[in-house]
Amino acid sequence: MRPPLASWMTPVDRDILERLENGDEDELVLSPALIAVNTDWGHQTIREHVSILREHGLIEYHNKERGIYRLSELGREYLTGDLHADDLEE
């Protein structure tokens, strides 16, 4: 079951987190461009939402200079249900 969204989140945010999680495979580290290629969202939309997710601590830089992101521990907790969407409210 997919985790519920916090009030500030949209389906784009959850899709980004789930793409980085990569299902039952090893987690991925991706740039916004690669996330966009592997989702139904445009590159600019992904760029905007990556910034929001990083501000809320759900993703972090894997390589800041290259703009590559990975899930943070908080993001993993959210996706597994160990962190409720209410806990992500500002």
N, CA, C and O atoms as CSV, one atom per row, in Angstrom:
chain,resi,resn,atom,element,x,y,z
A,1,MET,N,N,0.825,-1.177,0.000
A,1,MET,CA,C,0.000,0.000,0.000
A,1,MET,C,C,0.878,1.253,0.000
A,1,MET,O,O,1.855,1.343,0.743
A,2,ARG,N,N,0.519,2.195,-0.829
A,2,ARG,CA,C,1.295,3.419,-0.930
A,2,ARG,C,C,1.036,4.315,0.278
A,2,ARG,O,O,-0.092,4.387,0.767
A,3,PRO,N,N,2.072,4.997,0.761
A,3,PRO,CA,C,1.868,5.864,1.923
A,3,PRO,C,C,1.008,7.070,1.559
A,3,PRO,O,O,1.063,7.552,0.427
A,4,PRO,N,N,0.206,7.563,2.518
A,4,PRO,CA,C,-0.589,8.759,2.251
A,4,PRO,C,C,0.323,9.972,2.079
A,4,PRO,O,O,1.455,9.985,2.563
A,5,LEU,N,N,-0.183,10.982,1.390
A,5,LEU,CA,C,0.577,12.200,1.144
A,5,LEU,C,C,0.383,13.197,2.276
A,5,LEU,O,O,-0.716,13.321,2.817
A,6,ALA,N,N,1.452,13.912,2.636
A,6,ALA,CA,C,1.323,15.057,3.535
A,6,ALA,C,C,0.589,16.154,2.768
A,6,ALA,O,O,0.499,16.093,1.542
A,7,SER,N,N,0.074,17.135,3.460
A,7,SER,CA,C,-0.733,18.174,2.801
A,7,SER,C,C,0.048,18.954,1.750
A,7,SER,O,O,-0.551,19.457,0.800
A,8,TRP,N,N,1.347,19.066,1.889
A,8,TRP,CA,C,2.162,19.830,0.950
A,8,TRP,C,C,2.628,18.971,-0.234
A,8,TRP,O,O,3.206,19.493,-1.188
A,9,MET,N,N,2.382,17.685,-0.176
A,9,MET,CA,C,2.863,16.767,-1.204
A,9,MET,C,C,1.848,16.593,-2.332
A,9,MET,O,O,0.648,16.804,-2.153
A,10,THR,N,N,2.365,16.202,-3.499
A,10,THR,CA,C,1.532,15.833,-4.637
A,10,THR,C,C,1.962,14.431,-5.081
A,10,THR,O,O,2.964,13.912,-4.590
A,11,PRO,N,N,1.232,13.824,-5.984
A,11,PRO,CA,C,1.668,12.521,-6.497
A,11,PRO,C,C,3.076,12.542,-7.101
A,11,PRO,O,O,3.759,11.518,-7.109
A,12,VAL,N,N,3.507,13.681,-7.598
A,12,VAL,CA,C,4.872,13.799,-8.140
A,12,VAL,C,C,5.883,13.458,-7.058
A,12,VAL,O,O,6.833,12.715,-7.306
A,13,ASP,N,N,5.687,13.995,-5.861
A,13,ASP,CA,C,6.635,13.770,-4.767
A,13,ASP,C,C,6.746,12.289,-4.418
A,13,ASP,O,O,7.843,11.756,-4.257
A,14,ARG,N,N,5.594,11.637,-4.306
A,14,ARG,CA,C,5.616,10.214,-3.981
A,14,ARG,C,C,6.268,9.419,-5.112
A,14,ARG,O,O,7.013,8.474,-4.849
A,15,ASP,N,N,6.001,9.787,-6.356
A,15,ASP,CA,C,6.618,9.083,-7.487
A,15,ASP,C,C,8.134,9.226,-7.476
A,15,ASP,O,O,8.847,8.270,-7.780
A,16,ILE,N,N,8.629,10.398,-7.131
A,16,ILE,CA,C,10.088,10.602,-7.046
A,16,ILE,C,C,10.667,9.693,-5.970
A,16,ILE,O,O,11.656,8.997,-6.203
A,17,LEU,N,N,10.054,9.701,-4.802
A,17,LEU,CA,C,10.551,8.865,-3.705
A,17,LEU,C,C,10.525,7.388,-4.075
A,17,LEU,O,O,11.477,6.657,-3.800
A,18,GLU,N,N,9.446,6.955,-4.691
A,18,GLU,CA,C,9.337,5.551,-5.074
A,18,GLU,C,C,10.335,5.187,-6.170
A,18,GLU,O,O,10.839,4.064,-6.182
A,19,ARG,N,N,10.630,6.088,-7.074
A,19,ARG,CA,C,11.622,5.805,-8.123
A,19,ARG,C,C,12.999,5.639,-7.491
A,19,ARG,O,O,13.742,4.731,-7.862
A,20,LEU,N,N,13.347,6.500,-6.546
A,20,LEU,CA,C,14.635,6.371,-5.865
A,20,LEU,C,C,14.703,5.095,-5.034
A,20,LEU,O,O,15.760,4.476,-4.916
A,21,GLU,N,N,13.569,4.710,-4.461
A,21,GLU,CA,C,13.517,3.478,-3.666
A,21,GLU,C,C,13.746,2.260,-4.553
A,21,GLU,O,O,14.442,1.324,-4.159
A,22,ASN,N,N,13.162,2.270,-5.749
A,22,ASN,CA,C,13.373,1.235,-6.761
A,22,ASN,C,C,12.792,-0.129,-6.387
A,22,ASN,O,O,13.378,-1.167,-6.694
A,23,GLY,N,N,11.651,-0.117,-5.730
A,23,GLY,CA,C,10.975,-1.381,-5.431
A,23,GLY,C,C,11.814,-2.328,-4.601
A,23,GLY,O,O,12.400,-1.935,-3.592
A,24,ASP,N,N,11.870,-3.573,-5.029
A,24,ASP,CA,C,12.623,-4.597,-4.298
A,24,ASP,C,C,14.092,-4.643,-4.693
A,24,ASP,O,O,14.851,-5.450,-4.157
A,25,GLU,N,N,14.493,-3.799,-5.609
A,25,GLU,CA,C,15.890,-3.745,-6.064
A,25,GLU,C,C,16.689,-2.786,-5.180
A,25,GLU,O,O,16.140,-2.182,-4.259
A,26,ASP,N,N,17.979,-2.651,-5.463
A,26,ASP,CA,C,18.811,-1.688,-4.742
A,26,ASP,C,C,18.311,-0.274,-5.019
A,26,ASP,O,O,17.855,0.028,-6.121
A,27,GLU,N,N,18.402,0.586,-4.009
A,27,GLU,CA,C,18.009,1.978,-4.184
A,27,GLU,C,C,18.857,2.619,-5.281
A,27,GLU,O,O,19.995,2.222,-5.532
A,28,LEU,N,N,18.262,3.625,-5.925
A,28,LEU,CA,C,18.944,4.329,-7.001
A,28,LEU,C,C,19.415,5.700,-6.535
A,28,LEU,O,O,18.851,6.280,-5.607
A,29,VAL,N,N,20.445,6.205,-7.180
A,29,VAL,CA,C,20.873,7.591,-7.046
A,29,VAL,C,C,20.730,8.188,-8.442
A,29,VAL,O,O,21.319,7.696,-9.405
A,30,LEU,N,N,19.931,9.267,-8.538
A,30,LEU,CA,C,19.564,9.793,-9.850
A,30,LEU,C,C,19.546,11.310,-9.866
A,30,LEU,O,O,19.349,11.958,-8.837
A,31,SER,N,N,19.753,11.859,-11.039
A,31,SER,CA,C,19.570,13.284,-11.271
A,31,SER,C,C,18.099,13.535,-11.585
A,31,SER,O,O,17.375,12.598,-11.923
A,32,PRO,N,N,17.643,14.786,-11.478
A,32,PRO,CA,C,16.256,15.079,-11.867
A,32,PRO,C,C,15.952,14.665,-13.314
A,32,PRO,O,O,14.846,14.206,-13.598
A,33,ALA,N,N,16.904,14.819,-14.218
A,33,ALA,CA,C,16.680,14.430,-15.614
A,33,ALA,C,C,16.417,12.934,-15.732
A,33,ALA,O,O,15.527,12.519,-16.474
A,34,LEU,N,N,17.177,12.127,-15.014
A,34,LEU,CA,C,16.980,10.678,-15.073
A,34,LEU,C,C,15.694,10.254,-14.370
A,34,LEU,O,O,15.046,9.294,-14.785
A,35,ILE,N,N,15.326,10.961,-13.315
A,35,ILE,CA,C,14.038,10.670,-12.682
A,35,ILE,C,C,12.919,10.954,-13.670
A,35,ILE,O,O,11.987,10.159,-13.798
A,36,ALA,N,N,13.000,12.075,-14.368
A,36,ALA,CA,C,11.969,12.449,-15.346
A,36,ALA,C,C,11.846,11.418,-16.451
A,36,ALA,O,O,10.736,11.073,-16.855
A,37,VAL,N,N,12.974,10.921,-16.948
A,37,VAL,CA,C,12.957,9.920,-18.015
A,37,VAL,C,C,12.266,8.644,-17.549
A,37,VAL,O,O,11.650,7.939,-18.348
A,38,ASN,N,N,12.370,8.352,-16.263
A,38,ASN,CA,C,11.836,7.111,-15.713
A,38,ASN,C,C,10.495,7.275,-14.994
A,38,ASN,O,O,10.069,6.385,-14.258
A,39,THR,N,N,9.835,8.413,-15.207
A,39,THR,CA,C,8.495,8.648,-14.670
A,39,THR,C,C,7.657,9.298,-15.766
A,39,THR,O,O,8.132,9.511,-16.882
A,40,ASP,N,N,6.434,9.603,-15.441
A,40,ASP,CA,C,5.547,10.278,-16.388
A,40,ASP,C,C,5.556,11.789,-16.216
A,40,ASP,O,O,4.674,12.470,-16.739
A,41,TRP,N,N,6.525,12.322,-15.502
A,41,TRP,CA,C,6.584,13.754,-15.217
A,41,TRP,C,C,7.703,14.413,-16.013
A,41,TRP,O,O,8.702,13.776,-16.348
A,42,GLY,N,N,7.523,15.686,-16.309
A,42,GLY,CA,C,8.514,16.450,-17.051
A,42,GLY,C,C,9.716,16.825,-16.199
A,42,GLY,O,O,9.647,16.825,-14.969
A,43,HIS,N,N,10.807,17.141,-16.860
A,43,HIS,CA,C,12.066,17.459,-16.189
A,43,HIS,C,C,11.915,18.658,-15.253
A,43,HIS,O,O,12.375,18.603,-14.112
A,44,GLN,N,N,11.284,19.732,-15.708
A,44,GLN,CA,C,11.129,20.925,-14.868
A,44,GLN,C,C,10.282,20.625,-13.637
A,44,GLN,O,O,10.585,21.102,-12.543
A,45,THR,N,N,9.232,19.844,-13.806
A,45,THR,CA,C,8.385,19.462,-12.668
A,45,THR,C,C,9.200,18.674,-11.647
A,45,THR,O,O,9.107,18.923,-10.445
A,46,ILE,N,N,9.990,17.733,-12.126
A,46,ILE,CA,C,10.839,16.937,-11.222
A,46,ILE,C,C,11.829,17.835,-10.496
A,46,ILE,O,O,12.014,17.695,-9.287
A,47,ARG,N,N,12.464,18.748,-11.209
A,47,ARG,CA,C,13.438,19.661,-10.576
A,47,ARG,C,C,12.808,20.438,-9.434
A,47,ARG,O,O,13.400,20.568,-8.362
A,48,GLU,N,N,11.602,20.956,-9.665
A,48,GLU,CA,C,10.920,21.728,-8.625
A,48,GLU,C,C,10.606,20.862,-7.403
A,48,GLU,O,O,10.796,21.293,-6.266
A,49,HIS,N,N,10.134,19.660,-7.640
A,49,HIS,CA,C,9.729,18.803,-6.528
A,49,HIS,C,C,10.919,18.191,-5.791
A,49,HIS,O,O,10.833,17.925,-4.592
A,50,VAL,N,N,12.013,17.969,-6.487
A,50,VAL,CA,C,13.227,17.483,-5.825
A,50,VAL,C,C,13.674,18.511,-4.779
A,50,VAL,O,O,14.072,18.142,-3.674
A,51,SER,N,N,13.608,19.774,-5.123
A,51,SER,CA,C,13.999,20.822,-4.170
A,51,SER,C,C,13.098,20.804,-2.935
A,51,SER,O,O,13.577,20.948,-1.810
A,52,ILE,N,N,11.808,20.629,-3.148
A,52,ILE,CA,C,10.856,20.593,-2.038
A,52,ILE,C,C,11.117,19.373,-1.151
A,52,ILE,O,O,11.121,19.481,0.075
A,53,LEU,N,N,11.333,18.225,-1.773
A,53,LEU,CA,C,11.606,17.005,-1.005
A,53,LEU,C,C,12.898,17.132,-0.209
A,53,LEU,O,O,12.980,16.653,0.922
A,54,ARG,N,N,13.904,17.772,-0.787
A,54,ARG,CA,C,15.172,17.970,-0.079
A,54,ARG,C,C,14.981,18.924,1.100
A,54,ARG,O,O,15.539,18.700,2.174
A,55,GLU,N,N,14.196,19.988,0.907
A,55,GLU,CA,C,13.920,20.930,1.991
A,55,GLU,C,C,13.216,20.245,3.166
A,55,GLU,O,O,13.426,20.613,4.322
A,56,HIS,N,N,12.390,19.259,2.866
A,56,HIS,CA,C,11.669,18.535,3.917
A,56,HIS,C,C,12.442,17.325,4.440
A,56,HIS,O,O,11.949,16.609,5.311
A,57,GLY,N,N,13.636,17.094,3.923
A,57,GLY,CA,C,14.501,16.052,4.458
A,57,GLY,C,C,14.222,14.643,3.975
A,57,GLY,O,O,14.750,13.686,4.541
A,58,LEU,N,N,13.393,14.488,2.928
A,58,LEU,CA,C,13.068,13.151,2.448
A,58,LEU,C,C,14.078,12.610,1.444
A,58,LEU,O,O,14.195,11.397,1.268
A,59,ILE,N,N,14.804,13.501,0.791
A,59,ILE,CA,C,15.915,13.091,-0.063
A,59,ILE,C,C,17.112,13.969,0.282
A,59,ILE,O,O,16.979,15.003,0.936
A,60,GLU,N,N,18.263,13.540,-0.166
A,60,GLU,CA,C,19.495,14.284,0.096
A,60,GLU,C,C,20.417,14.145,-1.101
A,60,GLU,O,O,20.219,13.296,-1.970
A,61,TYR,N,N,21.424,14.994,-1.123
A,61,TYR,CA,C,22.399,14.885,-2.200
A,61,TYR,C,C,23.240,13.631,-2.035
A,61,TYR,O,O,23.708,13.319,-0.939
A,62,HIS,N,N,23.422,12.932,-3.114
A,62,HIS,CA,C,24.428,11.878,-3.193
A,62,HIS,C,C,25.724,12.521,-3.686
A,62,HIS,O,O,26.816,12.205,-3.215
A,63,ASN,N,N,25.569,13.432,-4.647
A,63,ASN,CA,C,26.688,14.200,-5.184
A,63,ASN,C,C,26.151,15.583,-5.538
A,63,ASN,O,O,25.501,15.760,-6.568
A,64,LYS,N,N,26.425,16.550,-4.687
A,64,LYS,CA,C,25.870,17.895,-4.861
A,64,LYS,C,C,26.360,18.556,-6.144
A,64,LYS,O,O,25.571,19.188,-6.847
A,65,GLU,N,N,27.633,18.424,-6.460
A,65,GLU,CA,C,28.195,19.058,-7.648
A,65,GLU,C,C,27.536,18.560,-8.933
A,65,GLU,O,O,27.376,19.323,-9.885
A,66,ARG,N,N,27.163,17.317,-8.962
A,66,ARG,CA,C,26.539,16.726,-10.158
A,66,ARG,C,C,25.010,16.721,-10.077
A,66,ARG,O,O,24.344,16.305,-11.025
A,67,GLY,N,N,24.450,17.178,-8.957
A,67,GLY,CA,C,23.002,17.230,-8.797
A,67,GLY,C,C,22.352,15.857,-8.792
A,67,GLY,O,O,21.327,15.636,-9.436
A,68,ILE,N,N,22.962,14.942,-8.058
A,68,ILE,CA,C,22.449,13.573,-7.967
A,68,ILE,C,C,21.903,13.355,-6.564
A,68,ILE,O,O,22.537,13.708,-5.569
A,69,TYR,N,N,20.715,12.767,-6.508
A,69,TYR,CA,C,19.995,12.613,-5.247
A,69,TYR,C,C,19.798,11.151,-4.875
A,69,TYR,O,O,19.864,10.251,-5.713
A,70,ARG,N,N,19.553,10.950,-3.575
A,70,ARG,CA,C,19.205,9.635,-3.043
A,70,ARG,C,C,18.185,9.834,-1.932
A,70,ARG,O,O,17.987,10.944,-1.439
A,71,LEU,N,N,17.552,8.753,-1.552
A,71,LEU,CA,C,16.645,8.798,-0.410
A,71,LEU,C,C,17.422,9.091,0.865
A,71,LEU,O,O,18.551,8.630,1.033
A,72,SER,N,N,16.824,9.844,1.744
A,72,SER,CA,C,17.390,10.017,3.083
A,72,SER,C,C,16.771,8.958,3.994
A,72,SER,O,O,15.849,8.246,3.595
A,73,GLU,N,N,17.272,8.863,5.190
A,73,GLU,CA,C,16.692,7.922,6.158
A,73,GLU,C,C,15.230,8.281,6.421
A,73,GLU,O,O,14.390,7.391,6.553
A,74,LEU,N,N,14.923,9.566,6.498
A,74,LEU,CA,C,13.547,10.014,6.692
A,74,LEU,C,C,12.654,9.578,5.529
A,74,LEU,O,O,11.513,9.165,5.733
A,75,GLY,N,N,13.184,9.673,4.311
A,75,GLY,CA,C,12.438,9.230,3.134
A,75,GLY,C,C,12.154,7.738,3.171
A,75,GLY,O,O,11.066,7.297,2.801
A,76,ARG,N,N,13.131,6.963,3.618
A,76,ARG,CA,C,12.934,5.513,3.742
A,76,ARG,C,C,11.853,5.211,4.778
A,76,ARG,O,O,10.994,4.358,4.558
A,77,GLU,N,N,11.902,5.910,5.899
A,77,GLU,CA,C,10.907,5.705,6.955
A,77,GLU,C,C,9.509,6.045,6.452
A,77,GLU,O,O,8.548,5.345,6.774
A,78,TYR,N,N,9.386,7.103,5.672
A,78,TYR,CA,C,8.086,7.481,5.116
A,78,TYR,C,C,7.558,6.392,4.186
A,78,TYR,O,O,6.393,6.006,4.281
A,79,LEU,N,N,8.401,5.902,3.296
A,79,LEU,CA,C,7.962,4.899,2.320
A,79,LEU,C,C,7.601,3.569,2.962
A,79,LEU,O,O,6.734,2.858,2.453
A,80,THR,N,N,8.244,3.219,4.064
A,80,THR,CA,C,7.943,1.953,4.741
A,80,THR,C,C,6.781,2.086,5.719
A,80,THR,O,O,6.334,1.088,6.285
A,81,GLY,N,N,6.286,3.307,5.924
A,81,GLY,CA,C,5.184,3.519,6.856
A,81,GLY,C,C,5.618,3.744,8.290
A,81,GLY,O,O,4.774,3.880,9.175
A,82,ASP,N,N,6.932,3.785,8.538
A,82,ASP,CA,C,7.425,4.033,9.888
A,82,ASP,C,C,7.298,5.503,10.273
A,82,ASP,O,O,7.394,5.846,11.451
A,83,LEU,N,N,7.083,6.367,9.291
A,83,LEU,CA,C,6.880,7.791,9.512
A,83,LEU,C,C,5.579,8.171,8.821
A,83,LEU,O,O,5.460,8.041,7.603
A,84,HIS,N,N,4.614,8.633,9.583
A,84,HIS,CA,C,3.302,8.974,9.042
A,84,HIS,C,C,3.354,10.337,8.366
A,84,HIS,O,O,4.160,11.192,8.732
A,85,ALA,N,N,2.494,10.530,7.383
A,85,ALA,CA,C,2.424,11.795,6.653
A,85,ALA,C,C,2.164,12.966,7.591
A,85,ALA,O,O,2.657,14.067,7.346
A,86,ASP,N,N,1.404,12.755,8.657
A,86,ASP,CA,C,1.143,13.835,9.631
A,86,ASP,C,C,2.432,14.348,10.270
A,86,ASP,O,O,2.526,15.518,10.643
A,87,ASP,N,N,3.416,13.470,10.393
A,87,ASP,CA,C,4.701,13.862,10.982
A,87,ASP,C,C,5.522,14.733,10.035
A,87,ASP,O,O,6.523,15.321,10.445
A,88,LEU,N,N,5.107,14.820,8.778
A,88,LEU,CA,C,5.816,15.633,7.795
A,88,LEU,C,C,5.211,17.032,7.647
A,88,LEU,O,O,5.702,17.850,6.870
A,89,GLU,N,N,4.153,17.291,8.391
A,89,GLU,CA,C,3.520,18.609,8.301
A,89,GLU,C,C,4.424,19.654,8.941
A,89,GLU,O,O,5.191,19.367,9.860
A,90,GLU,N,N,4.312,20.859,8.434
A,90,GLU,CA,C,5.205,21.929,8.915
A,90,GLU,C,C,4.749,22.511,10.228
A,90,GLU,O,O,5.393,23.416,10.759
